Amino acid sequence: MSIKPIQYHDGICRMIDQRLLPTEEVWLEYTDYQGVAEAIQTMVVRGAPAIGVAAAFGAAFGARDIAADDFAGFAAQLEKVCSVLAATRPTAVNLFWALERMQRIAKEHCQQPLAEIKERLLQEALNIAAEDEQINRTMGANGAPLIADGSRILTHCNAGALATGGYGTALGVIRAAVESGKKVMVYADETRPFLQGSRLTAWELHRDGIPVTLICDNMAGALMNQGKIDCVIVGADRIAANGDVANKIGTYTVAVLAKEHNLPFYVAAPISTIDPALADGSMIPIEERDEAEVTHCAKTRLAPEGIGVRNPAFDVTPARLVSAIITERGVARGDYRTSLAELLAKQD
């Protein structure tokens, strides 16, 4: 049973602190939008779909606490709330998608009493959370046929239940393949510098009884060369209109290796991750995080002081290296400008 990393009950949003896994399972409670914004910024919660879910609850909390006499005043303050939440992580488009959806719901009900609008916004946040898990399960069913029985699958970062409202994107496809009766084995890249693969993906899969082997990031090419990997599947934080994919740093390297070894490289992501406004991956903003994530492991320094450090959280994999993009509306292939546009136009 996959974990639900974000849970709401009686005015409180509970999130599992992903910074402490796998050694500690600690749940933190949030009741205002400032706390939710901090949780996103500090990576208590991470993963594009999960960030979107968390932001929706943050917007609902912010709306609940607005004191205004009319809708114009309410909308102006809600815009400020959403601006604070939007400033937390620049790359994951689901964050902006969720906030835009919340603001749209408010505008659609502008003639209603403010108390009713606030209640509708909370319900919309709950809808977003519930829909995300169902989207992932549908995505998993769409992607499972691409996974052969007996496959040895490489994944990078964490695109599982912890990165979503439940079930997972890339790991959702793997879960669906297992649930259909297929036997698989997963290689999980450790995913430096934040170690989402070793801390989170390995924890999730082991917890669910799916065979998983942890490897260092720089081992993937050797294993491919030895014929020990059959395919790669990853998630995404933003996908441009042409199929270029932004995902955790190191994904591009894995895609190049997969191409060299003639291995399929699959991306699993919800429709909300596709950003048709961006023509290609060069337009995707890449977040640069604190250099301490690279120079330290926990609180232990691993590098000399005074050196230059880069810590981009994401890289962009060109569409030409992507074998297929799996969504809840179907699987896109080939000319992604056309196939993704067709999926975007398709009704759920």
C-alpha positions, 0 to 999 in steps of 0.5 A: 500500500503506497504512502500518502505523504500529504494528509488533511483533517479538520483544518490541519495538513500533515506532511511526512518530513521527507528530509528525515527518511528513511531513519525517522518517520516524522509527520509535521502539521501545517495550518497556514500558508506561510508554513506550507510555503516553508515546507515546500522551500525546505523540501519537507515535501518535494516532487512536482505533483506533491508540491502542487497538492501542498500549494493548493492546501496552502492557498486554501489556508491563506484564503481562509484567513483573509479578512476582506469586505468584498471579492476585489479585496479578497482576490487581491490578498489571495494573489499575494498568498499565491505569490508567496507560494509560487516563489518557493520552487521555480522549476516544477510547473505543477506548483503554478498549475495548482495555484492558477486552478485555485485562483480560477475557482475563486473567480468563477464563484466571485458572486458568492459570499466570501465564506462560501468561496473559502469553503470551495477553495478548501474543497478544491484542494481536497479535489486536487489531492484525490485526483492526483492519486487517481491520475497516477493509477491511470498513468500506471495502467497506461505505462505498465504494458511498456514494462516486460515481465522480468524487466530490470528497471533503472530509475533516478530520483524519487517519482513515487508516492512520496513525490505525489498525492499517492501511488507515484508517476514513474514508480506508479508504472512499476507498481502497476506492472507488479500488480498485473503479475509481472516480476521486476527488479528496480535499480535505484540511483542514489541521486546526489546531492539530496539522495532521493533515490537512496533515502526515498525510492529505496525506502518506498519500494522495499516497504512495498515488497518490490525488489530494489537494488541501490547503486551510486549515480556513476554506476549506471553506465557500467551496469548498462554495458554489462546488460543488467538494465532493460529500461529506464523510467523517470518522472518529470518536473516540467515538460516543454511543448517539444517534449524536452524534459526537466527532471532531477539533475543527472537525468540527462546523463542517464538518458545519454547512457540509455541511448548509447546502450539502445535502452528505452528511456521512459518519462511518466508525468501527469498532463499538468506537468506539460507546459505548452507555453514553453517551446523547448527545454531551454526556456525551463527555469532551473532552480539553483539550491544551497551549495551546502547540499553538495559540500555536506552530507547531513552536517558533515563537510565533505569538501574543502572550504573556499571552493566554487560550488554549483548545485542546479537541482534539475537538468533538461533531457532533449526530446530526441533521447525520450522513447515515450512520455506516459500520461493519464491520457495516454502515451506520447511518442515520436513527434512530441509537438504533435503527440503531446498537443493531442493529449492536451486536447484530449478530454479526460 
